[in-house]
Amino acid sequence: MPQFSQNVVVQRHPNAASATANYAAVQTNTALVSAPAAGISIYLTDVIISANAEGYVTLEEDTGSAQTIIVERLNFADDGGCSISFSQPIKLTAAKDLGVSSVTTDDFSITVCYYTE
């Protein structure tokens, strides 16, 4: 019945991207997404983590000398995982990278979706 049809348009941010990594050892201040140019920020929208060993993972801004934790302590049991879609993107400080650290969790994979602006 054509009178009830509706076109659905899905728009994606023109600077949308994702990054994926698989780690076999504990990570400390490891860059996952490189810092964008001056005046440009990373906006974190989604995180997916799959852990093969128990422990926890944190996401941080600036893997250099001034780390700031932006997602604190995602705890995992053996063979645990999580999928997070933020209702509002987490904005990182301009020209700062997005990194990951883990404690005990030494076999995990992570995917982040983000855009820059």
C-alpha positions, 0 to 999 in steps of 0.5 A, spaced: 500 500 500 503 505 497 500 511 501 503 508 507 510 507 504 516 511 507 523 512 505 528 511 510 535 515 509 541 513 514 546 518 514 553 517 516 558 522 519 563 524 513 569 523 518 566 517 521 572 511 522 573 505 526 579 502 529 580 495 530 586 491 534 588 484 537 592 484 543 596 478 545 599 481 551 597 486 557 597 493 554 599 500 557 598 506 554 597 503 547 595 508 542 589 505 538 587 512 534 592 517 532 591 524 534 588 528 529 591 535 527 591 541 531 584 543 533 580 537 531 577 532 536 576 525 536 568 523 538 568 516 540 561 513 539 562 505 540 566 500 543 566 493 542 571 489 547 572 481 547 577 478 552 579 471 553 582 472 560 579 476 566 582 483 568 580 490 566 581 495 560 581 502 560 580 507 554 584 513 555 586 520 552 593 522 550 597 516 551 603 520 552 605 523 559 598 526 561 593 520 560 586 522 562 582 516 563 575 516 559 572 510 560 574 507 566 575 500 568 571 495 564 571 488 568 571 482 564 571 475 566 574 469 562 571 469 555 567 476 557 566 482 552 562 488 552 559 492 546 557 500 548 554 505 544 554 512 547 548 516 547 552 522 546 559 521 543 565 522 548 569 528 545 576 528 546 581 534 547 583 536 540 589 533 537 590 528 543 590 520 541 585 515 543 589 509 547 588 503 551 591 500 557 589 493 560 591 489 567 591 482 567 587 482 561 592 479 556 588 476 550 583 481 548 580 485 541 577 492 541 574 495 536 572 503 536 567 507 532 569 514 532 569 521 528 573 527 527 571 534 527 
